[in-house]
Amino acid sequence: MQNILDILPKIAGMTAPRLGSSLMVACLASIIFGSFHPAADSASKKTVNCLDKIVVFRDGQSMLGTGFITNVDGRRVAASFPSSLSPSMRIFDLNNKNIPYDALIIPGGKDASRYLVFYKLSEPESAPSPMEAENDILGNISIGHKIFVFGCVPGSKTITQDKGKITGIGPQNIETSSNIPTDIEGDPLISAESEKSLGIVRCQKRVLKKKKSFVPYAIRFDNIEEFKEYTLDEIKDDLLALKKIQNILLQNKAQIARYSQEVQTFLQNLTDPKTVTLAKINDLDLSLKSIQTEIPSLRKTIVSMASKLKLPQMKSLARSRMESLQSLDDEVQSAIESMKTLREQYHDYQNTKQRDKKAISGEL
């Protein structure tokens, strides 16, 4: 068998006669002997570095959502969802630096119902550099395109990421095969090839074999034709109304949680006469039923407040808040069912105690 090094010059001469034979020999040898490393395909990268462009929206210590810095309609903005709206909301980067804003930009015209908000930055020159957005998704992106998706991990409030592929593209949404353990929304969906943002991530809850996960999809903003800008003064009343709706719901939720915990405490301490008495059980039962009867009027109050909101994004957020009333109703009903169990066990315990007392005194 001929020596491979004797054959290489001949191959080099056949394939590229105009190139120096020594250069071609070196290239072919490096391929054959494994020292040649082709440039990495950008779509095969394990991550993209865009954490400096991601922001969080906070109201005091409460995290309202996440987002990212980009350009929309020629303006530097922080992109996210209406869930971040609050009269006292502030924007921070991941170094906890405040990023001031002075206006709200929302889709207008035929896209007015699209569930997106953009906060116009008042000091764009000092803000993080913007993430470039893909302006021609249908022209440059196809099904199977590799992507990265970012999300905020609940509890830890840290940003994580997953990779996947695009599984569907529509006029407003992009579906993906990735998975993020979060229901906090607003981070970017990013092309692994171009590192441009393709949309703003929302998460759809999925329960499989009693295990909850969230499947990210993105809402596009590349094809929005019209934007409307509002100063913070112009939307102040809407923001205050939303805050009031949220406070009403949170107060009722906290009250129901407290009553539910009391029911469990009573169930665990039936034998302690200082903790559990019939009068306390009756008072707790009355409180739960009072909340249950108030929920319909609470719903009417929120509907009335929501009808006075000006912006469609505000109305959508109010509707989503109103949907949580159903979960409140379910929680109250669950607590009332537990109350029935509590009454039965309390009466059983009292009857048993009376029988034991009679037996001891010889009356049985």
C-alpha positions in Angstrom: 0.0 0.0 0.0 1.3 3.4 -0.9 2.3 5.7 1.9 -0.5 8.2 2.5 2.1 11.0 2.5 3.2 10.0 -1.0 -0.5 10.2 -2.2 -1.3 13.6 -0.7 0.7 15.7 -3.2 -1.1 14.0 -6.1 -4.5 14.7 -4.5 -3.5 18.2 -3.9 -2.4 18.7 -7.5 -5.7 17.3 -8.8 -8.0 19.3 -6.5 -6.4 22.7 -6.6 -3.5 23.0 -9.1 -3.3 26.8 -8.6 -2.7 26.5 -4.9 0.7 25.8 -3.4 1.0 22.1 -3.1 2.5 22.4 0.4 -0.5 24.3 1.6 -3.0 21.8 0.2 -1.0 18.9 1.6 -1.1 20.5 5.0 -4.8 21.0 4.8 -5.5 17.5 3.7 -3.2 16.0 6.2 -4.9 17.9 9.0 -8.3 16.6 8.0 -7.2 13.0 7.7 -5.2 13.0 10.9 -7.8 14.8 12.9 -6.1 18.1 13.7 -8.5 20.2 11.5 -11.3 22.0 13.4 -14.0 23.6 11.2 -15.6 26.8 12.4 -18.4 26.1 14.9 -21.9 26.5 13.5 -23.5 29.4 15.4 -26.8 27.4 15.6 -25.0 24.7 17.6 -23.9 27.1 20.4 -24.8 26.1 23.9 -25.7 29.6 25.0 -25.9 33.3 24.0 -24.7 36.1 26.2 -27.5 38.6 26.5 -28.0 38.9 30.3 -26.8 42.5 30.2 -30.0 43.3 28.1 -32.5 41.5 30.4 -34.4 43.6 33.0 -36.8 42.9 35.9 -39.9 44.9 36.8 -40.5 45.5 40.5 -43.0 47.1 42.7 -41.3 47.4 46.1 -40.0 43.9 46.8 -42.6 42.2 44.5 -41.4 41.0 41.1 -44.0 41.8 38.5 -42.2 40.3 35.5 -39.1 40.4 33.3 -38.2 41.9 30.0 -35.4 43.1 27.8 -34.0 46.2 26.2 -34.6 46.6 22.5 -35.7 49.2 19.9 -39.3 49.6 18.8 -40.5 52.2 16.3 -37.1 54.0 16.5 -37.2 54.2 20.3 -35.2 52.5 23.0 -37.6 50.5 25.2 -37.9 47.8 27.8 -40.3 45.2 26.3 -42.6 43.1 28.4 -46.3 42.2 29.1 -49.1 44.2 30.9 -48.5 42.1 34.0 -45.6 44.5 34.7 -48.0 47.5 34.9 -48.2 49.3 38.2 -48.2 52.9 39.3 -45.0 52.4 41.4 -43.2 49.9 39.1 -39.5 50.4 38.6 -37.2 48.8 36.0 -33.8 47.3 37.1 -31.0 45.5 35.2 -29.4 42.3 36.6 -26.9 44.5 38.5 -29.8 46.1 40.3 -29.3 49.4 38.5 -32.5 51.4 38.1 -33.4 52.2 34.5 -35.8 55.2 34.3 -38.7 55.4 31.8 -41.2 58.2 31.0 -43.8 56.7 28.7 -45.7 53.6 27.7 -45.8 52.4 24.1 -48.5 49.9 23.1 -49.6 48.4 19.8 -52.3 50.4 18.1 -54.8 50.0 15.2 -55.6 46.4 14.2 -52.9 45.2 16.6 -54.3 47.0 19.6 -55.4 43.7 21.2 -51.9 42.3 21.1 -50.9 41.7 24.7 -47.6 43.7 24.8 -46.2 46.8 26.4 -43.0 48.7 25.8 -41.6 51.2 28.3 -39.8 54.1 26.6 -36.5 54.8 28.4 -36.0 58.4 29.5 -32.2 58.1 29.5 -31.5 55.7 26.6 -27.8 56.8 26.3 -27.1 55.3 29.8 -29.3 52.2 29.4 -27.9 48.8 28.3 -27.3 48.4 24.6 -30.5 47.1 22.8 -31.0 43.5 21.7 -31.4 43.5 17.9 -34.9 42.3 16.9 -35.6 40.2 13.8 -37.7 42.3 11.5 -38.5 39.7 8.9 -39.5 36.5 10.7 -41.3 34.9 7.8 -38.4 35.7 5.5 -35.6 34.5 7.7 -37.0 32.0 10.2 -38.6 28.6 9.5 -40.0 25.6 11.4 -37.2 23.8 13.1 -35.1 26.9 13.5 -32.9 26.6 16.7 -33.7 29.0 19.5 -32.8 30.0 23.0 -35.5 31.0 25.5 -34.8 32.8 28.8 -37.0 32.8 31.9 -37.0 33.7 35.6 -36.9 30.9 38.1 -39.6 31.4 40.8 -38.4 31.9 44.3 -34.8 32.4 43.5 -35.5 35.3 41.1 -32.6 34.3 38.8 -32.6 34.1 35.1 -32.2 30.7 33.4 -32.4 29.5 29.8 -33.2 26.5 27.7 -32.7 25.7 24.0 -35.1 24.2 21.6 -36.6 24.6 18.1 -39.4 26.5 16.6 -42.4 24.2 16.2 -45.0 26.7 14.8 -45.2 30.2 13.5 -48.4 32.3 13.2 -49.4 35.9 12.7 -48.9 36.7 16.4 -47.3 33.7 18.1 -44.2 31.5 17.8 -44.4 28.1 19.4 -41.3 26.3 20.7 -40.2 22.9 21.9 -38.2 24.3 24.9 -39.2 24.2 28.6 -38.7 26.8 31.3 -39.6 26.2 35.0 -41.4 29.5 35.4 -44.7 31.4 35.0 -42.9 34.8 35.1 -43.1 36.2 31.6 -41.4 38.8 29.4 -37.9 37.5 28.5 -36.7 37.2 24.9 -37.0 34.3 22.5 -33.7 34.4 20.6 -32.5 32.9 17.3 -29.5 30.7 17.9 -28.2 31.6 14.5 -28.5 35.4 14.4 -28.8 36.1 18.2 -31.7 38.4 17.4 -34.9 38.4 19.4 -37.9 36.8 17.7 -40.6 37.8 20.3 -41.5 38.2 23.9 -41.9 35.0 25.9 -45.1 33.9 27.6 -45.5 30.5 29.3 -48.4 28.0 29.1 -48.8 25.7 32.0 -48.7 22.0 31.2 -49.4 19.2 33.7 -48.2 15.7 32.7 -48.4 12.8 35.2 -49.1 15.3 38.0 -45.9 17.2 37.2 -46.3 20.8 36.4 -44.2 22.5 33.7 -44.4 25.6 31.6 -44.1 25.6 27.8 -42.8 28.9 26.5 -44.1 30.5 23.3 -43.5 34.0 22.1 -45.6 36.9 20.9 -44.2 38.6 17.8 -43.7 42.3 17.5 -41.9 42.4 14.1 -45.2 42.8 12.2 -46.9 45.5 14.3 -47.8 48.4 12.0 -48.8 51.0 14.5 -47.7 52.1 17.9 -49.3 54.5 20.4 -47.3 56.4 23.0 -48.8 57.6 26.4 -47.1 59.6 29.1 -47.2 58.3 32.6 -49.6 61.1 33.6 -52.0 60.0 30.8 -52.2 56.5 32.2 -52.0 57.3 35.9 -55.7 56.7 36.6 -55.7 53.4 34.8 -52.6 52.2 36.7 -54.2 53.3 40.1 -57.4 51.4 39.2 -55.4 48.3 38.4 -53.5 48.5 41.6 -56.8 48.8 43.5 -58.1 45.7 41.8 -55.0 43.8 42.6 -55.1 44.9 46.3 -58.7 43.7 46.6 -57.8 40.3 45.3 -54.6 40.0 47.3 -56.4 41.0 50.6 -59.2 38.4 50.0 -56.7 35.7 49.0 -54.6 36.4 52.2 -57.8 36.2 54.3 -58.9 32.9 52.8 -55.4 31.4 53.3 -55.4 32.5 56.9 -58.9 30.9 57.5 -57.8 27.7 55.7 -54.7 27.5 57.9 -56.9 27.9 61.0 -59.1 25.0 59.9 -56.0 22.8 59.6 -54.8 24.0 63.0 -58.1 23.0 64.5 -58.0 19.6 62.8 -54.5 18.9 64.3 -55.5 20.0 67.8 -58.9 18.6 68.4 -58.0 17.3 71.8 -56.8 20.7 73.0 -59.8 22.5 74.6 -57.8 25.8 74.7 -57.3 25.7 70.9 -60.6 24.2 69.7 -64.0 25.1 71.0 -67.4 24.9 69.3 -67.7 28.7 69.5 -64.4 29.1 67.6 -65.5 26.6 65.0 -68.8 28.5 64.5 -67.0 31.8 64.1 -64.6 30.4 61.5 -67.4 28.8 59.6 -69.3 32.1 59.5 -66.2 34.0 58.3 -65.7 31.6 55.4 -69.3 31.7 54.3 -69.3 35.5 54.5 -66.4 35.6 52.1 -68.1 33.2 49.8 -71.3 35.3 49.7 -69.2 38.5 49.0 -67.4 37.1 45.9 -70.3 37.9 43.4 -70.4 41.5 44.6 -66.6 41.6 44.4 -66.8 40.4 40.8 -69.3 43.2 40.0 -67.0 45.8 41.6 -64.0 44.7 39.5 -66.1 44.5 36.3 -67.3 48.1 36.9 -63.7 49.3 37.6 -62.4 47.5 34.5 -65.0 49.0 32.2 -63.6 52.5 33.0 -60.1 51.6 31.9 -58.9 53.3 28.7 -56.2 51.1 27.2 -57.0 47.6 25.8 -53.8 46.3 27.5 -55.2 47.5 30.9 -58.6 45.9 30.2 -56.9 42.6 29.3 -54.9 42.7 32.5 -58.0 43.5 34.5 -59.8 40.5 32.9 -56.9 38.2 33.8 -57.0 39.5 37.4 -60.8 38.9 37.4 -60.2 35.2 36.4 -58.4 34.7 39.7 -61.7 35.3 41.4 -62.7 31.8 40.3 -59.7 30.3 42.1 -60.6 32.3 45.2 -64.1 30.8 45.0 -62.6 27.4 44.7 -60.3 28.0 47.7 -63.2 29.1 49.9 -65.3 26.1 48.8 -62.3 23.8 49.7 -62.0 25.4 53.1 -65.8 25.1 53.8 -65.5 21.4 52.9 -62.7 21.1 55.4 -64.9 22.8 57.9 -67.5 20.0 57.5 -64.8 17.5 58.2 -63.7 19.5 61.2 -67.2 19.6 62.7 -67.7 15.8 62.2 -64.4 15.0 63.9 -65.0 17.5 66.7 -68.4 16.0 67.5 -67.0 12.5 67.3 -64.3 13.4 69.7 -66.7 15.1 72.1 -69.0 12.1 72.0 -66.2 9.7 72.6 -65.0 11.8 75.5 -68.5 11.8 77.1 -68.8 8.0 76.7 -65.4 7.5 78.3 -66.3 9.8 81.1 -69.5 7.9 81.8 -67.7 4.6 81.7 -65.2 5.8 84.2 -68.0 7.0 86.5 -69.8 3.7 86.1 -72.9 5.1 84.4 -72.7 2.8 81.4 
